[in-house]
């Protein structure tokens, strides 16, 4: 009987410890999100229901269906923006991983063709995947560009735009219809979102008028 009780205890005690640890991390995460929400409200940002439009874009960007969370909205440097958290699951064998990601989104005045400005991809270049070579060697070494045609990509990424981007060497962004999006791992933080918004609103301000006129379409 004593051996049985000891066996049960050896099972229950670690289980109780794991549950307590889980509760601790869940509570800490909730407090961190509550603090973030309070700071966002102080900045004048609003929050509301999950954004279904951004959820559909997230599936395309991250490649997985998942759960959209509360969306924050506001104005930054005169431009409307949205901050979006997203969670999806991936499985490897019997293990399941929870992936937390986010998108910082600035509204464009018109819908434009898709354009992706990513971190440099030397492996893809080695494999022969084409990359747009622009006149700035520093930009070419830091970023990887994919677009529908070189003329549009070059028009967007003019010398002043590339110079602006080199002041934010760690950010990546993409144009999806009327949205300028910077995706990232983990949920967004206030400081990181503000830096991304500075960069993205600067990109919008540097879009040449002829790009908006020649390539832009009305927003549906």
Secondary structure in CASP SS format (residue, H / E / C, confidence):
PFRMAT SS
TARGET T0000
AUTHOR 0000-0000-0000
METHOD secondary structure of the structure
MODEL  1
X C 1.00
X H 1.00
X H 1.00
X H 1.00
X H 1.00
X H 1.00
X H 1.00
X H 1.00
X H 1.00
X H 1.00
X H 1.00
X H 1.00
X H 1.00
X H 1.00
X H 1.00
X H 1.00
X H 1.00
X H 1.00
X H 1.00
X H 1.00
X H 1.00
X H 1.00
X H 1.00
X H 1.00
X H 1.00
X H 1.00
X H 1.00
X H 1.00
X H 1.00
X H 1.00
X H 1.00
X H 1.00
X H 1.00
X H 1.00
X H 1.00
X H 1.00
X H 1.00
X H 1.00
X H 1.00
X H 1.00
X H 1.00
X H 1.00
X C 1.00
X C 1.00
X C 1.00
X E 1.00
X E 1.00
X E 1.00
X C 1.00
X C 1.00
X C 1.00
X H 1.00
X H 1.00
X H 1.00
X H 1.00
X H 1.00
X H 1.00
X H 1.00
X H 1.00
X H 1.00
X H 1.00
X H 1.00
X C 1.00
X C 1.00
X C 1.00
X C 1.00
X E 1.00
X E 1.00
X E 1.00
X E 1.00
X E 1.00
X E 1.00
X E 1.00
X E 1.00
X E 1.00
X E 1.00
X C 1.00
X C 1.00
X E 1.00
X E 1.00
X E 1.00
X E 1.00
X E 1.00
X E 1.00
X E 1.00
X E 1.00
X E 1.00
X E 1.00
X E 1.00
X E 1.00
X E 1.00
X E 1.00
X C 1.00
X C 1.00
X E 1.00
X E 1.00
X E 1.00
X E 1.00
X E 1.00
X E 1.00
X E 1.00
X E 1.00
X E 1.00
X E 1.00
X E 1.00
X E 1.00
X E 1.00
X E 1.00
X E 1.00
X E 1.00
X E 1.00
X E 1.00
X E 1.00
X E 1.00
X E 1.00
X E 1.00
X E 1.00
X E 1.00
X E 1.00
X C 1.00
X C 1.00
X H 1.00
X H 1.00
X H 1.00
X H 1.00
X H 1.00
X C 1.00
X C 1.00
X C 1.00
X C 1.00
X C 1.00
X C 1.00
X C 1.00
X C 1.00
X C 1.00
X C 1.00
X H 1.00
X H 1.00
X H 1.00
X H 1.00
X H 1.00
X H 1.00
X E 1.00
X E 1.00
X E 1.00
X E 1.00
X E 1.00
X C 1.00
X C 1.00
X H 1.00
X H 1.00
X H 1.00
X H 1.00
X H 1.00
X H 1.00
X H 1.00
X C 1.00
X C 1.00
X H 1.00
X H 1.00
X H 1.00
X H 1.00
X H 1.00
X H 1.00
X H 1.00
X H 1.00
X H 1.00
X H 1.00
X C 1.00
X C 1.00
X C 1.00
X C 1.00
X E 1.00
X E 1.00
X E 1.00
X E 1.00
X E 1.00
X E 1.00
X E 1.00
X E 1.00
X E 1.00
X E 1.00
X E 1.00
X E 1.00
X E 1.00
X C 1.00
X C 1.00
X C 1.00
X C 1.00
X H 1.00
X H 1.00
X H 1.00
X H 1.00
X H 1.00
X H 1.00
X H 1.00
X H 1.00
X H 1.00
X H 1.00
X H 1.00
X H 1.00
X H 1.00
X H 1.00
X H 1.00
X H 1.00
X C 1.00
X C 1.00
X C 1.00
X H 1.00
X H 1.00
X H 1.00
X H 1.00
X H 1.00
X H 1.00
X H 1.00
X C 1.00
X E 1.00
X C 1.00
X C 1.00
X C 1.00
END
